[in-house]
Amino acid sequence: MKKPTTKALIRPASQEFADEVLAGLSRVPKALPCRFFYDARGSELFEQITWLPEYYITRTEIAILEAHGAEIAAMAGPGACLIEFGSGSSRKTDLLIDAMPSLAAYVPIDISRAALAGAAARLSKRFPDLRIVPVHADFASLAALPAALGPGRRLGFFPGSTIGNFERDEAIRFLRRCARLLGPDSLLIVGADLDKSPEVLLPAYDDANGVTAAFNLNLLARINRELEADFDLGRFEHEATYNPQQSRIEIYLRSREAQTVTVAGKTFCFGEGERIHTENSHKYSVEGFAALAAEAGWTSRAVWTDSSGMFCIHALTL
């Protein structure tokens, strides 16, 4: 009997996911793109992470936005269009919308259809007069914004330190893409996590309740569901480390033992202790992030930090 092909084993909508997973597991060392964390269950788990006591990022950024939302609104001007890259639950967006009563439209962009629908429904109830134009897409590869958003200034919003998931050259490419999408008179608000002690950083990515571990392991569960794989999640463990040379957190899935796994009809061998790299989270200085933005053609016109120097928000212009 002829062995079924990889493409025969999976749904057409999952082909990009399959191609990336098979390529990543074939690499040495193995690696999977972090953007695939965010299926419906992954989005739920990440929302739980943002409420954890160890995860300082969300509450710190919210405090900065609460303190400086009016300044951001004044910089954007009346009739602006707010475009959020990787909107997720849009929890922080309320603060900007509240500060911008003349906002022309809100365009949330997210790879998770479930998160996008939930956020759009919630915001429609809270802001019934606001035009909301959801875009289901990978924000890092979006080619164009929806047409007819109005003549006002484009205000890009990229919160949560997601910029840190990119390698430096990838971050520069993304910021250049934002410049093309938003246009010459645009404003881009970007959150960036500041470098700090590993004693503070590591618990934020490996919490005591194991929510971050579940979030990481859910990637394997997704592969099982969508690609007819047979990962035994109990034979892998979550690992977070700090790389001081690169100023970044590195996230892995470590094989607890030697084992063989089948994904979409292809077999992969794991040695005991072998890791799959799933994410980096780069940390910056205020000056370092401004320099990175400058390489992409942006100028940091304003920057706000919390009193403890944990996090920063940059207002970038072209």
DRENTORTOR-456859 format. One line per field, with one value per residue: x, y, z of N, C-alpha, C in turn; residue in three letters. Coordinates in steps of 0.02 Angstrom, whole numbers, always signed. Each point is the difference from the previous one (the first is absolute). Layout:
BEGIN
nX <- c(X/...)
nY <- c(Y/...)
nZ <- c(Z/...)
caX <- c(X/...)
caY <- c(Y/...)
caZ <- c(Z/...)
cX <- c(X/...)
cY <- c(Y/...)
cZ <- c(Z/...)
r <- c(ALA/...)
//
This chain:
BEGIN
nX <- c(+43/-19/+57/-48/-9/+47/-8/+1/+46/+4/-37/-25/-47/+21/+1/-11/-46/-24/+5/-23/-48/-13/+4/-37/-37/+11/-3/+63/-18/-46/-48/-46/-34/+13/-9/+22/+22/-23/-13/-62/+26/+46/-48/-40/+49/+13/-66/+0/+50/-37/-36/+52/+11/+27/-55/+52/+11/-54/+4/+65/-10/-49/+41/+47/-41/-18/+66/+8/-58/-12/+63/-11/-59/+33/+48/-50/-31/-48/-49/+44/+36/-24/+61/-26/+66/-33/-63/-4/-3/+47/+27/+59/-33/-40/+61/+22/-47/+4/+65/-33/-41/+46/+19/+28/+49/-15/+63/-31/+64/-24/+45/-25/-38/+8/+64/+6/-39/+31/+58/-15/-26/+52/+44/-35/-3/+64/+17/-65/+27/+45/+28/-14/+62/-23/+64/-22/+60/+57/+1/+44/-51/-38/-34/-61/-17/-57/-36/-1/+57/-3/-4/-21/+40/+45/-30/+61/-21/+58/-47/+14/+46/-51/+21/+3/-55/+12/+39/+58/+23/-33/+21/+58/-3/-21/+45/+40/-26/+4/+60/+8/-22/+32/+54/+16/-62/+20/-31/+53/-44/+60/-21/+49/+15/+14/+64/+1/-1/+38/+12/-5/+43/+38/-21/+11/+49/-4/-65/-14/-52/+54/-27/+59/+11/-62/+14/+60/-23/-43/+60/+24/-44/+15/+65/-13/-37/+44/+52/-50/+23/+54/+10/+38/-47/-14/+22/-31/+47/-31/+39/+15/+41/+48/+5/+49/+32/-59/+2/-10/-65/+20/-49/-3/-10/+13/+30/-45/-6/+38/-22/-52/-9/-63/+16/-65/+8/+33/+54/+0/+66/-10/+58/+20/-40/-16/+13/-62/+33/-37/+43/+14/+22/+18/+48/-21/+42/-17/+65/+6/-60/+15/+59/-32/-44/+54/+25/-62/+30/-9/-31/+33/-62/-22/+19/-39/+21/-2/-20/-12/-13/-61/-34/-3/-29/+13/+0/-9/+38/-23)
nY <- c(-61/+48/+22/+25/+51/+44/+26/-66/+9/+58/+44/+22/+20/-61/+8/+65/-14/-47/+42/+49/-40/-28/+60/+25/-54/+17/+60/+21/+25/-38/+28/+33/+31/+52/+22/-63/+36/+44/-65/-24/-61/+9/+29/-50/-43/+32/+4/-64/-7/+41/-44/-37/-11/-54/+4/+36/-28/-38/-12/-9/-32/-34/-3/-15/-43/-21/+3/-29/-32/+50/-10/-66/+9/+44/-46/-45/+43/+44/-45/-20/-44/-38/-21/-56/-9/-58/+13/-66/+6/+39/-31/+13/-22/-25/-2/-21/-47/-13/+3/-34/+45/+29/-57/-3/-42/-63/-17/-50/-19/-62/-47/+16/-38/-46/+17/+2/-53/-29/+24/-15/-56/-8/+20/-38/-40/+5/-4/+4/+59/-41/+19/-65/-6/-58/-17/-57/+9/-23/+38/-49/-25/+41/-5/+7/+62/-9/+3/+63/+11/+45/+67/-18/+22/-40/-30/-24/-60/-8/-18/-7/+37/-7/+62/-19/-26/+58/-32/+28/-39/-49/+25/+10/-61/-22/+37/-23/-61/+13/+24/-53/-40/+33/+8/+53/+13/-63/-29/-26/-31/-9/-57/+12/-63/+27/-3/-56/-7/-55/+23/+53/-7/-45/+22/+55/-43/-8/+14/+14/+27/+8/+61/+29/-49/+8/+65/-14/-43/+51/+24/-44/+21/+61/-16/-29/+52/+43/-34/-29/+36/-28/+66/-28/+44/-57/-9/+60/+47/+50/+40/+43/+31/+31/+32/+10/-41/-31/+6/-65/-11/-63/-21/-58/-52/-29/-45/-30/-29/-51/+25/-29/+51/-11/+39/+0/-58/+49/-39/+21/-3/-9/+30/-34/+48/-28/+60/+25/+44/+33/+34/+61/+32/+42/+21/+62/+47/+56/+12/-62/+5/+60/-29/-53/+40/+34/-61/-1/+58/-24/+51/-12/+22/-54/-6/-48/+3/-57/+13/-64/+29/-27/+51/+4/+58/-14/+65/-36/+42/+12)
nZ <- c(+0/-41/+27/+42/-41/+16/-61/-9/+46/-30/+34/-59/+45/+16/-66/+9/+46/-40/-51/+40/+23/-59/-26/+50/-3/-63/+30/+1/+60/+28/-39/+35/-49/+38/-62/+0/+50/-44/+13/-2/+14/-46/-35/+19/-11/-56/-9/+19/-43/-37/+33/-16/+65/-28/-38/+14/-59/+4/+65/-14/-56/+30/+52/-45/-30/+60/+14/-59/+8/+42/+18/+0/+31/+38/+3/+8/+40/-17/+2/+46/-33/+49/-14/+25/+4/-12/-14/-11/+66/-26/+52/-28/-53/+47/+27/-60/-8/+65/-16/-48/+26/-37/+29/-61/+18/+17/-17/+32/+5/-11/+17/+60/-39/+48/+10/-65/-8/+51/-21/-63/+22/+41/-46/-42/+53/+12/-65/+9/+9/+24/-56/+1/-25/+23/+9/-28/+29/-27/+54/+9/-33/+36/-58/+27/+17/+35/-54/-17/+32/-48/-2/+60/+48/-25/+51/-11/+22/+32/+44/+65/-26/-43/-5/+64/-30/-31/-44/+11/-47/+33/+57/-30/-27/+59/+32/-47/+11/+66/-15/-39/+47/+47/-38/-38/+15/+4/+50/+29/+39/+28/+28/+44/+13/+58/-15/+35/+65/-11/+61/-38/-49/+29/+60/-36/-13/+65/-1/+62/-32/-38/+1/+10/+43/+24/-1/+24/+45/+3/-15/+44/+46/-21/+1/+59/+17/-23/+24/+34/+51/+30/+8/+46/+19/+31/-61/+4/+10/+30/-37/+49/-41/+34/-59/+45/-42/-8/+66/+7/+7/+10/-40/+34/-39/+58/-39/+39/-59/-19/-57/-30/-43/-17/-52/-16/+29/+31/+7/+64/+7/+65/+14/+52/+20/-59/-26/+3/-36/+44/+38/-24/+54/-49/+40/+13/-19/+31/+9/+22/+29/+24/+12/+25/+30/+17/+9/+26/+15/+61/+27/+56/-6/+31/+63/+22/+62/+34/+61/-10/-57/+3/-26/-67/-15/-64/-12/-56/-33/-61)
caX <- c(-43/+40/+0/-30/+45/-12/-56/-62/-15/-19/-46/+36/+11/+55/+61/+56/+19/+35/+65/+45/+15/+45/+65/+30/+21/+55/+60/+45/-49/-71/-30/-67/-16/-44/-66/-47/-28/-64/-65/-49/+22/+60/-20/-29/+54/+39/-38/+12/+68/+4/-27/+41/+40/+69/+3/-5/-1/-66/-23/+45/-17/-65/+10/+30/-52/-47/+31/+21/-46/-20/+55/+0/-57/+16/+48/-35/-45/-70/-18/+51/-20/+43/+15/+38/+33/-1/-45/-18/-63/-7/-12/+32/-24/-52/+29/+10/-65/-29/+34/-7/-72/-12/+31/-40/-8/+48/+15/+40/+28/+24/+2/-51/-67/-41/+17/-21/-72/-18/+18/-43/-66/+3/+9/-61/-48/+23/+4/-47/+6/+66/+7/+51/+13/+47/+38/+29/+61/+64/+18/+69/+4/-57/+21/-37/-54/-64/-10/-51/+0/-7/+59/+38/+66/+3/+33/+16/+6/+33/+16/+13/+69/+3/+58/+57/+1/+37/+71/+10/-13/-72/-33/+10/-44/-69/-11/-4/-65/-47/+6/-34/-72/-31/+7/+53/-17/-27/+28/+1/+10/+29/+22/+62/+20/+68/+43/+1/+27/-32/-44/-66/-20/-14/-66/-52/-5/-4/-37/-8/-60/+9/-40/+45/+18/-58/-2/+53/-16/-58/+22/+3/-70/-27/+28/-36/-68/-6/+46/+0/+63/-10/+40/-22/+20/+32/+70/+35/-7/+14/+64/+14/+67/+20/+63/+24/+37/-49/-52/-65/-26/-8/-49/+9/-32/+53/-20/+20/+31/+6/-66/-15/-65/-23/-39/-22/+30/+73/+26/+54/+31/+23/+42/-17/+24/-1/-48/-30/-4/-66/-9/+45/-29/+56/-8/+35/+5/-38/+42/+9/-59/-4/+48/-29/-53/+31/+23/-58/-25/-43/+32/-35/-18/-14/+4/-26/+16/-28/+48/+50/+42/-13/-29/-3/-43/+28/-41/+44/-24/+43)
caY <- c(+61/+61/+41/+65/+57/+48/+43/-39/-11/+62/+44/+51/+62/-10/-17/+43/-24/-63/+12/+32/-47/-52/+30/+16/-61/-29/+39/-15/-28/+6/+65/+13/+71/+17/+24/-55/-8/+34/-27/+23/-17/+39/+69/-1/-8/+62/+49/-18/+20/+72/+16/-32/+47/+2/+30/+72/+38/+27/+51/+58/+37/+31/+59/+53/+25/+39/+64/+40/-8/+66/+26/-37/+24/+66/-8/-29/+51/-20/-39/-50/-70/-41/-65/-39/-59/-53/+31/-46/+18/+74/+25/+65/+47/+41/+60/+49/+20/+46/+65/+27/-1/+14/-53/-16/-72/-44/-58/-51/-51/-55/-65/-42/+21/+0/+59/+59/+5/+16/+69/+44/-1/+35/+72/+26/+14/+56/+60/-16/+47/-6/-46/-51/-37/-54/-31/-64/-6/+4/+71/+7/-7/+34/+38/+64/+13/+7/+64/+48/+8/+71/+40/+18/-28/-70/-11/-70/-19/-65/-4/-65/-21/-51/+16/-38/-67/+2/+14/+71/+15/-9/+58/+57/-11/+11/+71/+29/-19/+45/+65/-3/-9/+56/+60/+47/+44/-45/-5/-70/-8/-66/-19/-39/-19/+21/-52/+3/-59/-64/-18/+29/-22/-71/-20/+24/-48/-67/+17/-53/-39/-40/+23/+9/-67/-26/+39/-26/-69/+0/-2/-71/-23/+24/-41/-63/+9/+24/-33/-73/-16/-41/+24/-13/+62/-17/-17/+62/+49/+70/+26/+71/+19/+69/+4/+69/+27/+25/+36/-28/-62/-51/-49/-64/-61/-48/-70/-31/-65/-16/-19/+11/+32/+4/+60/+0/-56/+2/-20/+40/-30/+46/-27/+24/+68/+40/+54/+36/+72/+26/+73/+46/+64/+45/+55/+58/+64/+52/+24/-54/-7/+59/-10/-51/+33/+46/-40/-14/+63/+35/+41/-3/+69/+0/-65/-1/-59/-2/+27/-51/-13/-69/-4/+66/+8/+51/+30/+5/+35/-7)
caZ <- c(+0/-4/+60/-14/+2/+55/-15/+4/+71/+34/-34/-38/+39/+45/-37/+20/+66/-10/-32/+49/+54/-26/-12/+64/+34/-39/+10/+56/+46/-17/+18/-26/+4/+57/-20/+0/+67/+11/-17/+49/+67/+14/+15/+67/+48/+3/+39/+70/+17/+11/+67/+51/+40/-24/-66/+13/-62/-17/+48/-4/-61/+11/+43/-41/-45/+40/+18/-58/-57/-26/-40/-63/-39/-25/-54/-58/-28/-10/-60/-15/-7/+43/-29/+50/-27/+50/+48/+55/+33/-4/+68/+10/-50/+31/+29/-54/-28/+49/-4/-68/-16/-71/-40/-60/-9/+33/-42/+34/-45/+41/-32/+33/-18/+60/+39/-39/+4/+69/+15/-40/+31/+63/-12/-32/+53/+42/-41/-54/-57/-31/-57/+13/-62/+18/-55/+20/-38/+35/-6/-23/-73/-31/-59/-8/+47/-34/-35/+24/+72/+17/-15/+60/+10/+20/+64/+11/+70/+4/+71/+29/-11/-54/-42/+25/-28/-63/-3/-15/-70/-9/+31/-46/-58/+21/+9/-68/-27/+32/-33/-65/+10/+35/-40/+19/+56/+51/+67/+21/+72/+9/+67/+1/+68/+16/+28/+73/+33/-15/+56/-17/-67/-8/+23/-46/-55/+29/+61/+50/-13/-61/-56/-58/-23/-38/-62/-44/-18/-44/-69/-19/-4/-64/-53/+2/-26/-69/-46/+13/+33/+61/+57/+68/+34/+63/-12/-14/+53/-14/+27/-14/+20/-16/-36/+14/-57/-48/+39/-18/+26/-51/+20/-32/+22/+9/+3/+63/-14/-71/-25/-70/-9/-69/-16/-71/-34/+2/+66/+28/+59/+52/+52/+68/+11/-61/+7/-56/+16/-20/+4/+34/+20/+9/+46/-28/+35/-35/-55/-47/-43/-44/-54/-44/-38/-47/-57/-41/-26/+49/+52/+64/+18/+71/+32/+68/+39/+68/+50/+16/-59/-23/-66/-33/-59/-45/-53/-57/-59/-59)
cX <- c(+44/-8/-30/+52/-16/-62/-67/-22/-30/-49/+38/+15/+60/+67/+59/+26/+40/+70/+50/+20/+48/+70/+36/+25/+55/+66/+43/+30/-72/-28/-68/-17/-49/-68/-52/-25/-75/-58/-49/+22/+62/-16/-31/+55/+42/-37/+7/+69/+3/-27/+43/+40/+72/+7/-13/-15/-67/-21/+44/-16/-67/+7/+30/-52/-52/+28/+11/-45/-20/+55/+3/-57/+13/+49/-34/-45/-70/-9/+50/-32/+51/+7/+44/+26/+4/-45/-19/-67/-15/-12/+29/-29/-54/+27/+12/-66/-35/+29/-10/-73/-15/+31/-45/-14/+53/+7/+43/+23/+28/-4/-52/-69/-45/+13/-25/-75/-22/+15/-45/-70/-1/+5/-61/-53/+21/+2/-46/+5/+66/-3/+57/+6/+51/+35/+32/+61/+59/+26/+70/+7/-58/+24/-33/-52/-66/-7/-51/-4/-8/+65/+45/+67/-4/+41/+10/+12/+27/+23/+27/+70/+6/+59/+60/+2/+39/+75/+10/-17/-74/-39/+5/-45/-73/-15/-1/-66/-54/+1/-36/-76/-33/+7/+45/-16/-23/+37/-4/+19/+22/+21/+62/+20/+74/+39/+5/+27/-36/-47/-71/-25/-23/-68/-57/-11/+0/-34/-11/-60/+2/-42/+43/+23/-56/-6/+51/-17/-62/+19/+5/-71/-32/+26/-34/-69/-2/+43/+6/+66/-15/+48/-34/+23/+33/+74/+42/-12/+19/+65/+8/+70/+13/+69/+27/+37/-48/-55/-69/-17/-7/-46/+9/-51/+53/-28/+27/+39/+10/-67/-6/-71/-16/-44/-16/+35/+75/+24/+58/+25/+25/+46/-23/+31/+1/-57/-28/-4/-67/-6/+62/-39/+58/-18/+45/+18/-42/+38/+8/-60/-8/+48/-25/-54/+29/+26/-57/-31/-44/+42/-42/-12/-15/+7/-23/+19/-36/+55/+54/+45/-7/-16/+0/-48/+29/-54/+47/-33/+51/+32)
cY <- c(+62/+41/+68/+56/+44/+41/-37/-9/+60/+40/+53/+63/-6/-10/+44/-21/-65/+10/+28/-49/-54/+27/+14/-61/-36/+37/-29/+66/+12/+66/+5/+74/+15/+24/-55/-18/+16/-31/+22/-14/+39/+72/+4/-4/+63/+54/-15/+22/+74/+21/-29/+51/+6/+40/+76/+41/+34/+55/+62/+42/+35/+63/+58/+30/+42/+69/+45/-7/+66/+31/-35/+25/+69/-3/-26/+51/-27/-42/-53/-70/-42/-70/-39/-64/-53/+19/-46/+20/+75/+32/+69/+54/+45/+67/+54/+23/+49/+70/+35/-1/+13/-53/-21/-74/-36/-62/-49/-53/-56/-65/-48/+26/+5/+62/+63/+10/+21/+73/+49/+4/+40/+76/+31/+17/+61/+66/-8/+46/-6/-51/-48/-44/-56/-28/-64/-14/-5/+71/+10/-5/+34/+46/+67/+5/+3/+69/+43/+3/+72/+37/+15/-36/-74/-6/-75/-14/-71/-10/-68/-27/-55/+14/-40/-71/-5/+3/+72/+16/-9/+59/+61/-9/+12/+75/+37/-16/+45/+69/+1/-4/+63/+66/+52/+44/-39/+6/-73/-3/-72/-11/-43/-14/+19/-56/+10/-66/-64/-22/+28/-29/-73/-21/+23/-48/-73/+6/-61/-44/-40/+22/+10/-66/-29/+35/-26/-71/-4/+1/-72/-30/+23/-41/-68/+6/+11/-39/-74/-23/-39/+22/-21/+59/-13/-18/+60/+48/+69/+21/+73/+16/+73/-1/+71/+31/+32/+41/-25/-62/-48/-55/-63/-51/-54/-71/-32/-65/-8/-27/+15/+26/+1/+61/-2/-54/-2/-11/+44/-32/+55/-38/+25/+69/+43/+51/+23/+73/+27/+76/+33/+61/+47/+58/+57/+50/+50/+23/-54/-10/+59/-7/-52/+31/+47/-37/-15/+64/+39/+42/-5/+72/+7/-70/+6/-65/+3/+22/-50/-17/-71/-3/+70/-3/+58/+25/+15/+38/-9/+66)
cZ <- c(+0/+64/-15/+5/+59/-13/+3/+73/+34/-42/-38/+39/+46/-36/+19/+68/-6/-28/+50/+56/-24/-13/+66/+38/-37/+10/+56/+23/-22/+25/-32/+8/+56/-22/+1/+71/+2/-38/+54/+71/+19/+18/+70/+53/+5/+39/+75/+23/+18/+68/+56/+39/-25/-65/+6/-62/-12/+48/-2/-61/+7/+42/-39/-47/+37/+15/-61/-61/-31/-43/-68/-45/-30/-58/-63/-33/-11/-63/-18/-6/+38/-29/+48/-31/+54/+58/+58/+30/-3/+68/+12/-46/+28/+24/-52/-29/+47/-6/-67/-21/-74/-46/-57/-6/+41/-42/+40/-50/+42/-39/+28/-16/+61/+43/-34/+7/+70/+16/-37/+31/+65/-10/-33/+52/+41/-39/-61/-61/-37/-57/+14/-62/+15/-63/+27/-44/+47/-9/-27/-76/-37/-56/-6/+55/-38/-32/+36/+76/+22/-9/+59/+4/+21/+64/+9/+74/+3/+73/+21/-7/-53/-47/+22/-25/-65/+13/-26/-73/-16/+28/-46/-61/+18/+7/-68/-33/+29/-32/-67/+9/+27/-39/+31/+60/+61/+67/+21/+74/+12/+72/-5/+72/+11/+33/+76/+28/-21/+56/-10/-65/-1/+27/-46/-58/+25/+68/+44/-13/-65/-59/-63/-28/-42/-68/-50/-24/-45/-74/-25/-6/-65/-58/-1/-33/-75/-50/+13/+29/+64/+55/+65/+42/+66/-7/-22/+58/-25/+31/-22/+27/-19/-32/+9/-58/-51/+33/-19/+41/-58/+27/-41/+25/+1/+4/+64/-10/-75/-25/-74/-6/-74/-10/-74/-41/-1/+71/+20/+64/+46/+48/+68/+11/-62/+3/-67/+21/-25/+2/+30/+21/+18/+46/-23/+55/-39/-62/-54/-45/-47/-59/-50/-44/-53/-62/-48/-28/+47/+48/+63/+25/+75/+26/+72/+33/+67/+49/+17/-59/-26/-74/-30/-59/-40/-48/-57/-57/-57/-18)
r <- c(MET/LYS/LYS/PRO/THR/THR/LYS/ALA/LEU/ILE/ARG/PRO/ALA/SER/GLN/GLU/PHE/ALA/ASP/GLU/VAL/LEU/ALA/GLY/LEU/SER/ARG/VAL/PRO/LYS/ALA/LEU/PRO/CYS/ARG/PHE/PHE/TYR/ASP/ALA/ARG/GLY/SER/GLU/LEU/PHE/GLU/GLN/ILE/THR/TRP/LEU/PRO/GLU/TYR/TYR/ILE/THR/ARG/THR/GLU/ILE/ALA/ILE/LEU/GLU/ALA/HIS/GLY/ALA/GLU/ILE/ALA/ALA/MET/ALA/GLY/PRO/GLY/ALA/CYS/LEU/ILE/GLU/PHE/GLY/SER/GLY/SER/SER/ARG/LYS/THR/ASP/LEU/LEU/ILE/ASP/ALA/MET/PRO/SER/LEU/ALA/ALA/TYR/VAL/PRO/ILE/ASP/ILE/SER/ARG/ALA/ALA/LEU/ALA/GLY/ALA/ALA/ALA/ARG/LEU/SER/LYS/ARG/PHE/PRO/ASP/LEU/ARG/ILE/VAL/PRO/VAL/HIS/ALA/ASP/PHE/ALA/SER/LEU/ALA/ALA/LEU/PRO/ALA/ALA/LEU/GLY/PRO/GLY/ARG/ARG/LEU/GLY/PHE/PHE/PRO/GLY/SER/THR/ILE/GLY/ASN/PHE/GLU/ARG/ASP/GLU/ALA/ILE/ARG/PHE/LEU/ARG/ARG/CYS/ALA/ARG/LEU/LEU/GLY/PRO/ASP/SER/LEU/LEU/ILE/VAL/GLY/ALA/ASP/LEU/ASP/LYS/SER/PRO/GLU/VAL/LEU/LEU/PRO/ALA/TYR/ASP/ASP/ALA/ASN/GLY/VAL/THR/ALA/ALA/PHE/ASN/LEU/ASN/LEU/LEU/ALA/ARG/ILE/ASN/ARG/GLU/LEU/GLU/ALA/ASP/PHE/ASP/LEU/GLY/ARG/PHE/GLU/HIS/GLU/ALA/THR/TYR/ASN/PRO/GLN/GLN/SER/ARG/ILE/GLU/ILE/TYR/LEU/ARG/SER/ARG/GLU/ALA/GLN/THR/VAL/THR/VAL/ALA/GLY/LYS/THR/PHE/CYS/PHE/GLY/GLU/GLY/GLU/ARG/ILE/HIS/THR/GLU/ASN/SER/HIS/LYS/TYR/SER/VAL/GLU/GLY/PHE/ALA/ALA/LEU/ALA/ALA/GLU/ALA/GLY/TRP/THR/SER/ARG/ALA/VAL/TRP/THR/ASP/SER/SER/GLY/MET/PHE/CYS/ILE/HIS/ALA/LEU/THR/LEU)
//
